[in-house]
Amino acid sequence: MPNSNLPVPLTRFIGREKEIAEVMRLSAQTRLLTLTGSGGAGKTRLALEVATRLAASYELRVAWVEFAPLSDPALVPQAVAQVFDVRESTNQPLVQTLVNYLRLQHCLLILDNCEHLITACAHLAQELLQTCPYLIILATSREALNVAGETAWRVPPLQILNPKTAITPEALQTSDSACLFIDRASSIEQTFAANSSNANAIAQICYRLDGMPLAIELAAARVKS
């Protein structure tokens, strides 16, 4: 396995510098940090950005495990083992094989989209953290794993502007939600740009969507219509 198997994002990461700083600060203080929040809040993308920066800053392995396609809780250990290329042994349980492999590894393990496998993810995280002293886990889930020592941090919506005030193109640049809309809209329609005639409409869209990143991206994708 290479030093990192992080997925390569297809779009540019926008804003959230304060959130990134806070998550990185928390990750240095806890061995299990869970980013929580509703669907579309941007948990996965924030975790990916933080993991990318941590991988660049420290000499540790970074392993990304995506649980969204998985439906069977019994396969959670196998999904993690596959990322590390750890093979099941007939002599011992797979979790123990994982423990033996990770016991002395300096590693950041990202468990993405745990909510539908919450119990299995919690059990595995607890087992690994109790026996692998140099392991750090960053999880994303709609709810906390409720494991001893866990720090749960709710991902906030993107900053929005009040559309009832006068909105200028310059003001849009101070809002992460507006910047996200403009970036995604301009990738769909290359001639799209924020100006004095559409600035309030952009702010209104982001306001009505409560600053939720996924909803804003879906709205931006319809800019041609």
Backbone hydrogen bonds in HBPLUS format (Angstrom, degrees):
<---DONOR---> <-ACCEPTOR-->    atom                        ^
c    i                          cat <-CA-CA->   ^        H-A-AA   ^      H-
h    n   atom  resd res      DA  || num        DHA   H-A  angle D-A-AA Bond
n    s   type  num  typ     dist DA aas  dist angle  dist       angle   num
A0062-VAL N   A0003-ASN O   2.92 MM  59  6.27 161.8  1.95 158.2 164.3     1
A0020-ILE N   A0016-ARG O   2.89 MM   4  6.09 160.8  1.93 154.8 160.1     2
A0021-ALA N   A0017-GLU O   3.03 MM   4  6.18 163.1  2.06 146.1 150.4     3
A0022-GLU N   A0018-LYS O   3.00 MM   4  6.23 153.6  2.07 144.5 151.7     4
A0023-VAL N   A0019-GLU O   2.89 MM   4  6.12 163.2  1.92 154.7 158.9     5
A0024-MET N   A0020-ILE O   2.93 MM   4  6.08 161.7  1.96 153.2 158.4     6
A0025-ARG N   A0021-ALA O   2.96 MM   4  6.09 147.0  2.07 138.3 147.8     7
A0026-LEU N   A0022-GLU O   2.93 MM   4  6.18 161.1  1.96 150.0 154.6     8
A0027-SER N   A0023-VAL O   2.87 MM   4  6.02 150.3  1.96 144.4 153.0     9
A0028-ALA N   A0025-ARG O   3.21 MM   3  5.43 144.7  2.34 100.8 110.6    10
A0029-GLN N   A0026-LEU O   2.89 MM   3  5.11 156.2  1.95 107.9 115.9    11
A0030-THR N   A0026-LEU O   3.13 MM   4  6.32 125.0  2.45 153.5 167.3    12
A0137-ILE N   A0031-ARG O   2.78 MM 106  5.93 171.9  1.78 149.6 152.3    13
A0151-THR N   A0032-LEU O   2.86 MM 119  6.22 160.3  1.90 162.3 169.0    14
A0033-LEU N   A0137-ILE O   2.98 MM 104  6.41 161.5  2.01 161.5 164.9    15
A0139-ALA N   A0033-LEU O   2.85 MM 106  6.23 159.6  1.89 149.2 156.3    16
A0034-THR N   A0151-THR O   2.86 MM 117  6.23 162.2  1.90 153.5 159.3    17
A0153-TRP N   A0034-THR O   2.85 MM 119  6.14 166.9  1.86 163.6 165.9    18
A0035-LEU N   A0139-ALA O   2.74 MM 104  6.12 163.2  1.76 160.7 157.5    19
A0141-SER N   A0035-LEU O   3.01 MM 106  6.33 160.7  2.05 159.5 160.7    20
A0036-THR N   A0153-TRP O   2.94 MM 117  5.93 159.3  1.98 131.1 138.0    21
A0155-VAL N   A0036-THR O   2.85 MM 119  6.01 169.1  1.86 163.1 159.7    22
A0041-ALA N   A0038-SER O   3.21 MM   3  5.75 145.4  2.34 141.2 138.5    23
A0214-LEU N   A0040-GLY O   3.22 MM 174  4.69 176.0  2.22 140.9 139.9    24
A0046-LEU N   A0042-GLY O   3.04 MM   4  6.06 155.2  2.10 145.6 152.5    25
A0047-ALA N   A0043-LYS O   2.92 MM   4  6.10 161.0  1.95 150.9 156.6    26
A0048-LEU N   A0044-THR O   2.90 MM   4  6.13 155.1  1.96 149.5 156.5    27
A0049-GLU N   A0045-ARG O   3.05 MM   4  6.23 156.1  2.11 142.2 148.1    28
A0050-VAL N   A0046-LEU O   2.95 MM   4  6.18 164.4  1.98 154.0 158.1    29
A0051-ALA N   A0047-ALA O   2.84 MM   4  5.96 164.9  1.86 149.8 154.6    30
A0052-THR N   A0048-LEU O   2.93 MM   4  6.03 153.6  2.00 143.5 150.7    31
A0053-ARG N   A0049-GLU O   3.11 MM   4  6.34 155.9  2.17 145.2 151.0    32
A0054-LEU N   A0050-VAL O   2.87 MM   4  6.13 158.2  1.92 154.2 160.9    33
A0055-ALA N   A0051-ALA O   2.87 MM   4  5.97 158.0  1.92 147.0 153.1    34
A0056-ALA N   A0052-THR O   3.15 MM   4  6.33 143.8  2.29 136.6 145.7    35
A0057-SER N   A0053-ARG O   3.04 MM   4  6.18 129.5  2.31 137.4 150.5    36
A0057-SER N   A0054-LEU O   3.10 MM   3  5.02 132.8  2.33  93.7 106.8    37
A0058-TYR N   A0054-LEU O   2.96 MM   4  5.98 149.6  2.06 157.1 161.0    38
A0061-ARG N   A0106-HIS O   3.09 MM  45  6.47 156.9  2.15 157.6 151.7    39
A0108-LEU N   A0061-ARG O   2.73 MM  47  6.10 162.2  1.76 160.6 165.8    40
A0063-ALA N   A0108-LEU O   2.88 MM  45  6.29 162.6  1.91 162.4 167.5    41
A0110-ILE N   A0063-ALA O   2.78 MM  47  6.10 173.9  1.79 170.7 172.6    42
A0065-VAL N   A0110-ILE O   2.86 MM  45  6.00 159.0  1.90 162.1 168.6    43
A0112-ASP N   A0065-VAL O   2.93 MM  47  6.09 175.5  1.93 175.8 176.6    44
A0067-PHE N   A0112-ASP O   3.00 MM  45  5.90 162.8  2.04 153.7 159.3    45
A0070-LEU N   A0067-PHE O   2.93 MM   3  5.20 149.0  2.03 112.8 122.9    46
A0075-LEU N   A0072-ASP O   3.01 MM   3  5.65 162.5  2.04 120.4 125.9    47
A0076-VAL N   A0073-PRO O   3.18 MM   3  5.56 169.5  2.19 117.0 118.4    48
A0079-ALA N   A0075-LEU O   2.96 MM   4  6.22 150.4  2.05 152.2 160.1    49
A0080-VAL N   A0076-VAL O   3.24 MM   4  6.57 156.6  2.29 152.8 158.1    50
A0081-ALA N   A0077-PRO O   2.85 MM   4  6.06 164.5  1.87 153.7 158.7    51
A0082-GLN N   A0078-GLN O   2.88 MM   4  5.97 152.6  1.96 146.6 153.3    52
A0084-PHE N   A0081-ALA O   3.13 MM   3  5.26 122.4  2.48  97.5 111.5    53
A0085-ASP N   A0081-ALA O   2.93 MM   4  5.94 106.3  2.49 137.2 156.2    54
A0086-VAL N   A0081-ALA O   2.86 MM   5  4.89 167.8  1.88 146.3 145.7    55
A0085-ASP N   A0082-GLN O   3.10 MM   3  4.76 151.5  2.19  95.0 103.6    56
A0096-GLN N   A0093-PRO O   3.12 MM   3  5.41 121.5  2.48 102.0 115.5    57
A0097-THR N   A0093-PRO O   3.17 MM   4  6.56 151.0  2.26 147.1 155.6    58
A0098-LEU N   A0094-LEU O   2.90 MM   4  6.22 154.4  1.96 153.4 160.4    59
A0099-VAL N   A0095-VAL O   2.89 MM   4  6.17 157.1  1.94 147.3 153.7    60
A0100-ASN N   A0096-GLN O   2.94 MM   4  6.18 161.9  1.97 149.3 153.2    61
A0101-TYR N   A0097-THR O   3.08 MM   4  6.28 146.9  2.19 140.3 149.2    62
A0101-TYR N   A0098-LEU O   3.09 MM   3  5.07 118.2  2.49  93.4 108.8    63
A0102-LEU N   A0098-LEU O   2.88 MM   4  6.10 157.0  1.93 156.1 162.2    64
A0103-ARG N   A0099-VAL O   2.89 MM   4  5.57 125.1  2.19 149.2 159.5    65
A0105-GLN N   A0102-LEU O   3.06 MM   3  4.94 161.9  2.10 106.5 112.3    66
A0107-CYS N   A0134-TYR O   3.41 MM  27  6.66 153.1  2.49 131.4 137.8    67
A0136-ILE N   A0107-CYS O   2.93 MM  29  6.27 157.3  1.98 161.9 168.7    68
A0109-LEU N   A0136-ILE O   2.78 MM  27  6.15 167.2  1.79 166.8 169.4    69
A0138-LEU N   A0109-LEU O   2.89 MM  29  6.20 158.1  1.94 147.4 154.0    70
A0111-LEU N   A0138-LEU O   2.93 MM  27  6.32 147.4  2.04 138.6 149.1    71
A0140-THR N   A0111-LEU O   2.93 MM  29  6.42 149.1  2.03 161.5 160.1    72
A0114-CYS N   A0140-THR O   2.96 MM  26  6.27 165.4  1.99 155.2 159.4    73
A0117-LEU N   A0114-CYS O   2.85 MM   3  5.34 157.9  1.89 123.9 131.5    74
A0121-CYS N   A0117-LEU O   2.92 MM   4  6.04 166.3  1.94 164.9 169.5    75
A0122-ALA N   A0118-ILE O   2.91 MM   4  5.98 154.2  1.98 142.4 149.8    76
A0123-HIS N   A0119-THR O   2.96 MM   4  6.18 162.2  1.99 151.8 156.0    77
A0124-LEU N   A0120-ALA O   3.05 MM   4  6.22 164.7  2.07 148.7 152.9    78
A0125-ALA N   A0121-CYS O   2.88 MM   4  5.98 164.8  1.90 149.0 154.0    79
A0126-GLN N   A0122-ALA O   2.96 MM   4  6.08 162.6  1.99 149.6 154.2    80
A0127-GLU N   A0123-HIS O   3.04 MM   4  6.23 163.1  2.07 148.3 152.8    81
A0128-LEU N   A0124-LEU O   2.94 MM   4  6.13 167.7  1.95 158.1 161.0    82
A0129-LEU N   A0125-ALA O   2.93 MM   4  6.01 164.8  1.95 151.6 156.1    83
A0130-GLN N   A0126-GLN O   3.03 MM   4  6.06 151.6  2.12 146.0 152.9    84
A0131-THR N   A0128-LEU O   3.27 MM   3  5.41 138.5  2.46  98.4 109.2    85
A0132-CYS N   A0128-LEU O   2.80 MM   4  5.61 133.6  2.02 152.2 162.3    86
A0135-LEU N   A0132-CYS O   3.20 MM   3  5.62 166.4  2.22 121.6 122.8    87
A0150-GLU N   A0147-VAL O   2.99 MM   3  5.53 154.3  2.06 144.7 144.0    88
A0158-LEU N   A0211-GLY O   2.79 MM  53  4.62 161.2  1.83 142.1 135.9    89
A0177-SER N   A0159-GLN O   3.22 MM  18  5.72 155.8  2.28 150.9 154.6    90
A0165-THR N   A0162-ASN O   3.11 MM   3  5.91 169.4  2.12 123.2 126.4    91
A0171-ALA N   A0168-THR O   2.99 MM   3  5.08 120.4  2.36  98.6 113.6    92
A0172-LEU N   A0168-THR O   3.16 MM   4  6.56 147.2  2.27 150.7 159.5    93
A0173-GLN N   A0170-GLU O   3.18 MM   3  5.45 136.0  2.38 101.0 111.9    94
A0174-THR N   A0171-ALA O   3.02 MM   3  5.49 160.9  2.05 113.8 120.0    95
A0175-SER N   A0172-LEU O   3.07 MM   3  5.39 165.5  2.09 113.6 117.9    96
A0179-CYS N   A0175-SER O   2.95 MM   4  6.18 160.4  1.99 152.2 158.3    97
A0180-LEU N   A0176-ASP O   2.91 MM   4  6.07 151.2  2.00 144.3 151.7    98
A0181-PHE N   A0177-SER O   3.04 MM   4  6.31 161.1  2.07 146.4 151.2    99
A0182-ILE N   A0178-ALA O   2.93 MM   4  6.15 168.1  1.94 154.7 157.6   100
A0183-ASP N   A0179-CYS O   2.95 MM   4  6.04 160.3  1.99 145.2 150.9   101
A0184-ARG N   A0180-LEU O   3.00 MM   4  6.17 170.9  2.01 155.7 157.8   102
A0185-ALA N   A0181-PHE O   2.82 MM   4  5.86 159.4  1.86 152.7 159.5   103
A0186-SER N   A0182-ILE O   2.95 MM   4  5.94 156.6  2.01 144.4 150.3   104
A0187-SER N   A0184-ARG O   3.25 MM   3  5.16 133.4  2.48  91.6 104.0   105
A0188-ILE N   A0185-ALA O   3.14 MM   3  5.18 134.5  2.36  96.2 108.5   106
A0189-GLU N   A0185-ALA O   2.84 MM   4  6.05 167.7  1.86 156.8 160.4   107
A0192-PHE N   A0189-GLU O   2.84 MM   3  5.47 164.3  1.86 124.5 129.6   108
A0198-ASN N   A0195-ASN O   3.25 MM   3  5.64 139.8  2.42 106.8 116.6   109
A0199-ALA N   A0195-ASN O   2.95 MM   4  5.69 128.0  2.23 156.6 168.6   110
A0202-ILE N   A0198-ASN O   3.00 MM   4  6.27 157.5  2.05 157.3 162.8   111
A0203-ALA N   A0199-ALA O   3.09 MM   4  6.37 163.5  2.11 149.6 154.0   112
A0204-GLN N   A0200-ASN O   2.83 MM   4  6.01 150.1  1.91 145.0 154.1   113
A0205-ILE N   A0201-ALA O   2.94 MM   4  6.18 156.7  1.99 149.8 154.8   114
A0206-CYS N   A0202-ILE O   3.12 MM   4  6.39 171.6  2.13 155.0 156.3   115
A0207-TYR N   A0203-ALA O   2.93 MM   4  6.03 149.1  2.02 143.3 152.5   116
A0208-ARG N   A0204-GLN O   2.89 MM   4  6.07 164.0  1.92 152.1 155.8   117
A0209-LEU N   A0205-ILE O   3.03 MM   4  6.21 138.8  2.21 144.5 155.8   118
A0211-GLY N   A0206-CYS O   3.06 MM   5  5.41 151.5  2.15 163.6 164.0   119
A0210-ASP N   A0207-TYR O   3.08 MM   3  5.13 158.6  2.12 107.7 110.5   120
A0212-MET N   A0209-LEU O   3.05 MM   3  5.98 165.3  2.08 130.1 133.3   121
A0216-ILE N   A0212-MET O   3.01 MM   4  6.21 157.0  2.07 158.2 165.6   122
A0217-GLU N   A0213-PRO O   2.91 MM   4  6.16 157.6  1.96 153.6 159.5   123
A0218-LEU N   A0214-LEU O   2.99 MM   4  6.23 156.2  2.04 149.9 156.2   124
A0219-ALA N   A0215-ALA O   2.98 MM   4  6.19 150.6  2.07 142.8 150.9   125
A0220-ALA N   A0216-ILE O   2.87 MM   4  6.08 157.5  1.92 148.6 155.0   126
A0221-ALA N   A0217-GLU O   3.04 MM   4  6.21 140.3  2.20 139.5 149.5   127
A0222-ARG N   A0219-ALA O   3.04 MM   3  5.47 156.6  2.10 109.5 117.0   128
A0223-VAL N   A0220-ALA O   3.12 MM   3  5.28 153.7  2.20 118.0 116.4   129
A0225-SER N   A0222-ARG O   2.95 MM   3  5.55 144.7  2.08 115.7 125.5   130
